[in-house]
């Protein structure tokens, strides 16, 4: 008898992204291998103590990392890709139903970082990657 798959969207589903991403996935390896926590100390002087909470600087630099790795030309395309790729959501520490930052927020955040701090952080990330590969 011929089977026929029908789709019925579920209202609730339990998904653990960590179980969906293969152990040899590049972004799983990067999540495990790169310590992004140093970013908080380097960027802390750039933020005020009051006001609206900003985009997490670690999330911002992870987005920049993805943009570079995937050779993406715009923040809008970057966010669109992150919405549909489970491995990227996992790398960013986002769940399926978490709202990603707006592309304009990412772009605005980049403009607010002085080039010297932005470059220093990117170099430290690259150093960690290089040390893991050699």
SVG drawing of the C-alpha trace seen along z (x, -y; Angstrom):
<svg xmlns="http://www.w3.org/2000/svg" viewBox="-2 -55 52 57">
<polyline fill="none" stroke="black" stroke-width="0.4" points="0.0,0.0 1.3,-3.4 2.1,-5.7 1.3,-9.4 2.8,-11.8 0.5,-14.5 1.7,-17.6 0.0,-18.8 1.7,-21.6 2.1,-21.0 1.5,-23.8 4.0,-22.5 7.2,-20.5 10.1,-19.7 13.4,-20.1 16.9,-20.2 19.1,-21.8 22.1,-20.1 20.7,-16.7 20.0,-17.9 23.5,-19.2 26.0,-16.5 29.1,-16.2 31.4,-17.0 29.5,-20.2 31.8,-23.2 29.8,-25.6 29.4,-22.9 33.2,-22.6 33.6,-26.4 31.1,-26.7 33.1,-24.1 36.5,-25.4 36.3,-29.2 36.1,-31.0 34.1,-34.2 33.8,-35.3 36.8,-37.7 34.6,-39.9 32.6,-41.1 35.7,-42.5 37.0,-44.3 33.6,-45.8 32.4,-46.7 33.8,-50.3 31.7,-51.0 28.4,-50.5 26.5,-52.7 25.1,-51.5 21.5,-52.6 19.1,-52.5 17.9,-49.9 19.8,-46.6 21.9,-46.3 22.6,-43.4 24.9,-40.9 28.4,-41.7 29.2,-37.9 26.2,-37.4 27.3,-40.3 30.8,-38.9 29.4,-35.4 27.2,-37.0 30.3,-38.7 32.1,-35.4 29.3,-33.7 29.1,-36.5 32.8,-36.1 32.7,-32.3 29.6,-32.2 30.9,-35.1 27.6,-37.0 27.5,-40.6 24.8,-42.1 23.5,-41.9 20.0,-41.4 21.1,-38.3 23.0,-37.1 19.9,-37.3 17.8,-35.6 20.3,-32.7 20.5,-32.4 16.7,-32.1 16.7,-28.9 19.9,-27.2 19.7,-25.1 23.5,-24.9 23.8,-28.7 21.0,-29.1 22.8,-26.6 26.1,-28.4 24.5,-31.7 22.8,-30.1 19.3,-30.8 16.3,-28.5 14.0,-28.0 11.4,-30.4 13.9,-33.1 13.7,-36.3 17.0,-37.1 18.2,-40.7 17.1,-43.0 19.7,-43.5 19.6,-47.2 20.5,-46.5 23.5,-44.5 24.6,-47.2 24.2,-49.9 26.2,-47.9 29.0,-47.6 29.1,-51.3 29.3,-51.9 32.5,-49.8 35.7,-51.6 37.8,-49.9 40.7,-49.2 38.5,-47.3 36.6,-45.5 39.8,-44.4 41.4,-43.4 38.5,-41.1 38.4,-39.6 42.2,-38.9 41.8,-37.2 39.0,-35.0 41.2,-34.2 44.1,-33.3 42.0,-30.8 40.9,-29.2 44.4,-29.1 45.7,-27.5 43.0,-24.8 43.9,-24.0 47.7,-23.6"/>
</svg>
